Amino acid sequence: MFRKRLKYSFENEWRIVRLLKRLEDIGGGVFVSPFDPASVCRVIIRPTASVEAELRRCIASDERYTHVQLEVQEPGPSDSVTV
């Protein structure tokens, strides 16, 4: 079982554990599962996310996702890392 950290308890999301052999391997160690695009209303990313441009292109060009809002969220004080 996987648990979410308490500092992320404000997030509403679904987490699913699935067998890798049932997922689509899209390369780079990324595996995806089919889902209903209507079930996504917002994607939240950090300013340093390397996929921002790709997400914006997908949302703008794929009619299945034109309803999705992309939100770039600044890290909060509890997100800082001390090394």
C-alpha positions as CSV (number, residue, x, y, z in Angstrom):
1,M,0.0,0.0,0.0
2,F,1.1,3.5,-0.7
3,R,0.3,6.5,1.5
4,K,0.4,10.2,0.7
5,R,2.4,12.5,2.8
6,L,0.3,14.6,5.2
7,K,1.6,17.8,3.7
8,Y,-0.2,16.9,0.5
9,S,-3.5,16.0,2.1
10,F,-5.1,19.1,0.5
11,E,-4.8,17.4,-2.9
12,N,-7.7,15.5,-4.4
13,E,-6.5,12.7,-6.5
14,W,-6.8,9.0,-7.3
15,R,-3.8,6.7,-6.9
16,I,-3.9,3.3,-8.5
17,V,-1.4,0.3,-8.4
18,R,-1.4,-1.7,-11.6
19,L,0.7,-4.4,-13.2
20,L,3.3,-3.0,-15.6
21,K,2.5,-5.7,-18.2
22,R,-1.0,-4.2,-18.5
23,L,0.2,-0.7,-19.2
24,E,1.4,1.0,-22.3
25,D,5.2,1.7,-22.3
26,I,5.7,5.1,-23.9
27,G,9.5,5.1,-23.4
28,G,11.8,6.6,-20.9
29,G,10.5,4.5,-18.1
30,V,7.0,6.0,-18.4
31,F,4.0,3.6,-18.4
32,V,0.4,4.9,-18.9
33,S,-3.0,3.4,-18.5
34,P,-6.1,4.4,-20.5
35,F,-8.5,6.8,-18.7
36,D,-11.5,9.0,-19.6
37,P,-10.1,12.5,-20.5
38,A,-13.3,14.0,-19.1
39,S,-12.2,12.9,-15.6
40,V,-9.3,15.4,-15.6
41,C,-10.2,19.1,-14.9
42,R,-6.8,20.5,-13.8
43,V,-3.1,19.6,-14.0
44,I,-0.9,21.2,-11.4
45,I,2.9,21.4,-12.0
46,R,5.9,23.2,-10.5
47,P,7.6,26.0,-12.3
48,T,10.6,23.7,-12.9
49,A,8.5,21.0,-14.6
50,S,10.2,19.9,-17.8
51,V,6.9,18.9,-19.4
52,E,5.1,22.3,-19.3
53,A,5.5,23.1,-23.0
54,E,4.4,19.6,-24.0
55,L,1.3,19.8,-21.7
56,R,0.3,23.2,-23.1
57,R,0.6,21.9,-26.7
58,C,-1.5,18.8,-25.9
59,I,-4.2,20.9,-24.1
60,A,-4.3,23.4,-27.0
61,S,-4.3,20.9,-29.8
62,D,-6.2,17.8,-28.6
63,E,-9.9,18.4,-28.3
64,R,-10.2,15.7,-25.6
65,Y,-8.2,18.0,-23.2
66,T,-9.2,21.6,-24.2
67,H,-11.3,21.8,-21.0
68,V,-8.2,21.1,-18.8
69,Q,-6.7,23.9,-16.9
70,L,-2.9,23.9,-16.4
71,E,-1.8,25.6,-13.2
72,V,1.9,26.3,-12.4
73,Q,2.1,26.4,-8.6
74,E,5.0,27.9,-6.7
75,P,6.4,25.7,-4.0
76,G,5.3,26.4,-0.5
77,P,7.6,26.8,2.5
78,S,7.2,23.1,3.5
79,D,8.4,22.1,0.0
80,S,11.9,23.4,0.5
81,V,14.7,20.9,0.7
82,T,17.7,21.3,3.1
83,V,20.9,19.6,2.0
